[in-house]
Amino acid sequence: MGYKVAVVGATGNVGREMLAILAEREFPMDEVAAVASSRSQGMEIELGDTGKMLKCKSLEHFDFTGWDIALFAAGSGPTKEYAPMAAAAGCVVIDNSSLYRMDPDVPLIVPEVNPDAIDGYKKRNIIANPNCSTAQMVVALKPLHDAARIKRVVVSTYQSVSGAGKAGMDELFEQSRNIFVGDPAEPKKFTKQIAFNVIPHIDVFMDDGSTKEEWKMVVETKKILDPKIKLNATCVRVPVFVGHSEAINIEFENEISAEQAADILREAPGIMLVDKREDGGYVTPVECVGDGATYISRLREDPTVENGLTLWCVSDNLRKGAALNAVQIAELLGRRHLKKG
């Protein structure tokens, strides 16, 4: 006996990836619905590589009564209106937007990091999926924190344009093409030209000079992992289609060597350690696309601080950073609370 699952925002990058991962991981479903805005009603979307086509249903008229789980990838606006309606109808919402992440009554979950926190979902019947850049980082930090207690993290991100949705991917493609043929490369989605450039600005600016993306990494890491961790982030958009990269510097309370850290990470769930210390002996975004793992490379000791390590972290932001993590939350929810059969 399986679940009834609705994917809301099914026509977007993350929604399509959610459908693909549900099929790929053989999530137990008796029924699955592709739900999107009314302008997409009737559009057909394939359920992964199964060959099964789903006709999009209108979110405005969708009745969540009788549905077990709704994976929301629709953005904060539609989520604010429709997620509480779904939750009130008895359908557990797993939301990919930033809307509920810092709500004290909504658990913010990365299954490899804080699975026990999911038990608090019944307060609102909503579970939040973290920011893509936070998700891959905490997967890497968790086993090291358990071993030596993290005091401080300084992270610089190199985030792909798919984090800004289809419009971001289209802009990189169009600008690159225009530059090659001598046409103007005017920015629309981004604040400056993204092709052959990097932009140290993701989301809106805040009063202290940080951006909201940087703020998210700070507060979400504290909620998921440990409120005592001090964290400083600089988030940068780079001309890569899919795959976020991060250079992470970590200061620990207790002594830990690069060799010890490597042994720990090699055995940690969700992590692949690829660190050969030779030409090409590391992972780049191109190589992580389509994979669910968080890849760690360039692991080394930081001689400028006591008990310091530096590492390079790469992951497919549409998968572990969004869709895969949401499906893993659904799997965890099923094991702990919504058992069927």
C-alpha positions in Angstrom: 0.0 0.0 0.0 1.5 3.4 -1.0 1.0 7.1 -0.5 -0.9 9.7 -2.4 1.6 12.4 -3.3 1.1 15.8 -4.9 4.0 17.7 -6.4 3.2 21.4 -6.4 5.1 23.5 -8.8 5.6 20.5 -11.0 6.5 22.4 -14.2 9.5 24.2 -12.7 13.1 22.9 -12.5 12.8 21.6 -8.9 9.3 20.2 -9.4 10.3 18.2 -12.4 13.3 16.9 -10.5 11.1 15.9 -7.6 9.0 13.8 -10.0 12.1 12.2 -11.4 13.5 11.4 -8.0 10.2 9.9 -6.7 10.3 7.5 -9.7 14.1 6.9 -9.5 13.9 6.0 -5.8 10.7 4.0 -6.2 8.9 6.0 -3.5 5.8 3.9 -2.6 3.0 5.8 -4.3 -0.6 4.6 -5.1 -1.2 8.0 -6.8 0.9 11.0 -7.8 -0.4 14.4 -9.0 1.4 17.1 -10.9 0.1 20.4 -9.6 0.9 23.9 -11.0 -0.7 27.2 -11.7 -3.8 27.4 -13.8 -1.8 28.5 -16.9 -0.1 25.1 -16.9 -3.4 23.1 -16.4 -3.5 20.2 -18.8 0.2 20.3 -19.7 1.7 16.8 -19.7 4.8 16.0 -17.6 6.7 12.7 -17.5 7.1 10.9 -14.2 10.9 10.6 -14.4 11.9 8.0 -17.0 8.9 5.8 -16.4 7.2 6.8 -19.6 4.1 7.6 -17.6 2.7 11.1 -18.4 0.9 13.2 -15.8 -1.6 15.9 -16.7 -1.1 19.1 -14.7 -3.8 20.0 -12.3 -4.6 23.5 -11.3 -3.3 24.5 -7.8 -6.2 27.0 -7.5 -8.7 24.2 -7.6 -6.8 21.3 -6.2 -8.4 19.5 -3.2 -5.7 18.2 -0.8 -8.2 16.1 1.2 -7.2 12.5 1.2 -3.6 13.2 0.0 -0.8 12.1 2.3 2.1 14.3 1.2 2.5 17.5 -0.8 6.0 18.4 -2.0 5.9 22.2 -2.6 8.3 23.7 -5.1 6.1 26.7 -6.0 7.9 29.6 -4.3 6.9 31.6 -1.2 3.9 33.4 -2.7 1.7 30.3 -3.7 3.1 28.4 -0.7 1.9 31.1 1.7 -1.7 30.8 0.3 -2.0 27.0 -0.3 0.4 25.2 2.1 -1.8 26.0 5.2 -4.9 24.8 3.2 -3.1 21.5 2.4 -1.9 21.1 5.9 -5.4 21.8 7.3 -6.8 19.1 5.0 -4.5 16.5 6.6 -1.9 16.5 3.9 1.7 16.9 5.3 3.5 19.7 3.4 7.2 19.4 2.6 8.1 23.0 1.5 11.1 24.0 -0.6 10.6 27.8 -0.2 12.1 29.9 2.5 8.7 30.8 4.0 8.6 28.4 7.0 12.3 27.6 7.6 12.7 29.8 10.6 9.2 29.2 12.0 9.8 27.6 15.5 6.9 25.3 15.0 8.1 24.0 11.6 11.0 21.5 11.6 13.9 22.3 9.2 15.2 18.9 8.1 18.3 17.4 6.4 17.8 13.7 7.0 21.5 12.9 7.4 21.9 15.6 9.9 18.8 16.1 12.2 16.3 13.3 11.5 14.8 13.4 15.0 13.6 17.0 14.5 11.0 15.7 12.1 8.9 14.5 15.0 7.8 18.1 15.6 5.9 18.3 12.2 2.5 17.8 13.8 2.4 21.3 15.2 1.7 22.8 11.8 1.7 19.7 9.5 4.5 21.4 7.6 8.2 20.5 7.2 10.7 22.9 5.7 13.5 22.1 3.2 16.6 24.2 3.8 18.3 26.5 1.3 20.3 24.6 -1.3 23.7 26.1 -0.2 22.9 25.3 3.5 21.8 21.7 2.8 25.0 20.5 1.2 27.2 22.3 3.8 25.5 20.8 6.8 25.8 17.3 5.4 29.6 17.9 5.3 29.7 19.6 8.7 27.6 17.2 10.8 30.0 14.3 11.1 32.9 16.6 11.8 30.9 18.5 14.4 30.1 15.3 16.1 33.8 14.4 16.2 35.4 17.7 17.3 32.7 20.4 17.9 32.7 23.2 15.4 33.2 26.7 16.8 33.3 28.8 13.6 32.7 28.5 9.9 33.7 30.8 7.1 32.2 29.8 3.7 32.4 31.2 0.2 29.8 29.8 -2.2 30.0 29.5 -6.0 26.3 29.0 -6.9 25.0 28.0 -10.2 22.3 29.9 -12.1 19.8 27.1 -11.8 19.4 28.3 -8.2 17.6 31.3 -9.8 15.2 29.0 -11.7 14.7 28.6 -15.4 15.0 32.3 -16.0 18.5 32.2 -14.6 19.6 29.3 -16.8 18.0 31.0 -19.9 19.9 34.2 -19.2 23.3 32.5 -19.0 22.6 30.7 -22.2 21.4 33.7 -24.1 24.1 36.0 -22.9 26.8 33.5 -23.7 25.4 33.2 -27.2 25.0 36.9 -27.7 28.6 37.6 -26.6 29.9 35.1 -29.2 28.0 36.8 -32.1 28.6 40.3 -30.9 25.1 41.1 -29.7 24.3 43.0 -26.4 24.3 40.9 -23.2 21.9 42.9 -21.1 21.0 41.5 -17.6 17.4 40.8 -16.9 17.2 38.2 -14.2 20.5 39.1 -12.6 21.8 42.5 -11.5 24.9 42.3 -13.8 26.1 40.2 -16.7 26.4 36.6 -15.6 28.1 35.1 -18.7 31.9 35.0 -18.2 31.4 36.8 -14.9 30.8 36.3 -11.2 28.3 38.3 -9.1 28.8 38.6 -5.3 25.1 39.1 -4.7 22.3 36.5 -4.2 18.9 37.6 -2.9 18.3 41.1 -1.4 20.7 43.2 0.7 20.1 43.5 4.4 20.9 46.3 6.8 24.3 44.9 7.9 25.6 44.6 4.3 25.0 40.9 4.0 22.6 39.4 1.5 19.6 37.3 2.5 21.2 34.2 1.0 24.1 34.7 3.4 21.8 35.3 6.3 19.9 32.1 5.4 23.1 30.0 5.6 23.8 31.5 9.1 20.4 31.0 10.7 19.6 27.7 9.0 22.9 26.1 10.0 22.2 27.2 13.6 18.7 25.7 13.6 19.7 22.5 11.9 23.0 21.8 13.4 23.9 23.8 16.5 22.9 27.4 17.6 26.4 27.9 19.1 28.2 27.7 15.7 29.4 31.1 14.5 29.2 31.4 10.7 30.1 33.9 8.1 29.1 33.5 4.4 29.8 35.2 1.1 27.5 33.9 -1.6 28.4 34.4 -5.2 26.6 33.6 -8.4 28.8 32.0 -11.1 28.3 31.1 -14.8 27.6 27.4 -14.2 24.2 25.9 -15.1 23.8 23.3 -12.4 25.9 22.5 -9.2 26.8 24.6 -6.3 30.4 24.7 -4.9 31.6 25.9 -1.5 35.0 26.7 -0.1 34.6 26.0 3.6 37.0 26.9 6.4 36.2 25.3 9.8 37.6 26.0 13.3 37.0 23.3 15.9 37.0 23.3 19.7 39.0 20.0 19.7 42.0 18.8 17.8 41.3 17.0 14.5 43.7 16.2 11.7 43.0 16.2 8.0 43.6 12.4 8.0 41.1 11.9 10.9 38.5 14.1 9.1 39.0 12.1 5.9 38.3 8.9 7.7 35.2 10.3 9.2 33.9 11.8 6.0 34.6 8.6 4.1 32.1 6.8 6.3 29.5 9.6 6.6 26.0 9.2 5.0 25.4 11.2 1.9 29.1 12.1 1.3 31.6 11.0 -1.3 35.2 11.9 -0.5 37.3 12.4 -3.7 40.6 13.9 -2.7 43.7 12.7 -4.5 45.9 15.7 -4.3 46.9 15.6 -7.9 45.8 17.2 -11.2 42.0 16.5 -11.5 41.9 14.7 -8.2 38.9 16.7 -7.0 35.2 17.1 -8.0 33.8 20.1 -9.9 30.1 21.0 -10.5 30.0 19.4 -14.0 30.8 16.0 -12.5 28.2 16.2 -9.8 25.1 16.9 -12.0 22.5 14.1 -11.7 24.1 12.7 -8.5 22.6 12.8 -5.0 25.9 12.8 -3.1 27.7 15.8 -1.5 31.3 15.6 -2.7 34.2 16.7 -0.6 37.7 17.5 -2.0 40.7 19.6 -1.2 40.6 18.6 2.5 43.6 20.0 4.4 44.6 21.5 7.7 44.5 25.3 8.2 47.8 26.4 9.8 46.4 29.9 10.6 44.1 28.8 13.4 44.2 26.2 16.1 42.2 23.1 15.1 41.4 24.4 11.7 40.4 22.6 8.4 39.6 23.7 4.9 37.6 21.8 2.3 35.9 22.0 -1.0 32.2 20.9 -1.2 30.2 20.3 -4.4 26.6 19.1 -4.9 23.8 19.2 -7.5 21.7 22.0 -6.1 18.5 20.8 -7.9 18.9 17.4 -6.2 20.4 17.4 -2.7 19.9 21.1 -2.5 16.2 20.8 -3.2 14.3 17.9 -4.8 16.3 14.9 -3.4 16.3 16.3 0.2 12.5 16.8 0.0 12.0 13.2 -1.1 14.4 12.0 1.6 12.2 13.9 4.1 9.1 12.2 2.7 10.9 8.8 3.1 11.9 9.7 6.7 8.3 10.8 7.4 7.0 7.6 6.1 9.3 5.5 8.2 8.7 7.3 11.4 5.1 8.5 11.2 3.0 7.7 8.1 3.6 3.9 7.9 1.4 2.1 5.5 0.8 -1.5 4.8 
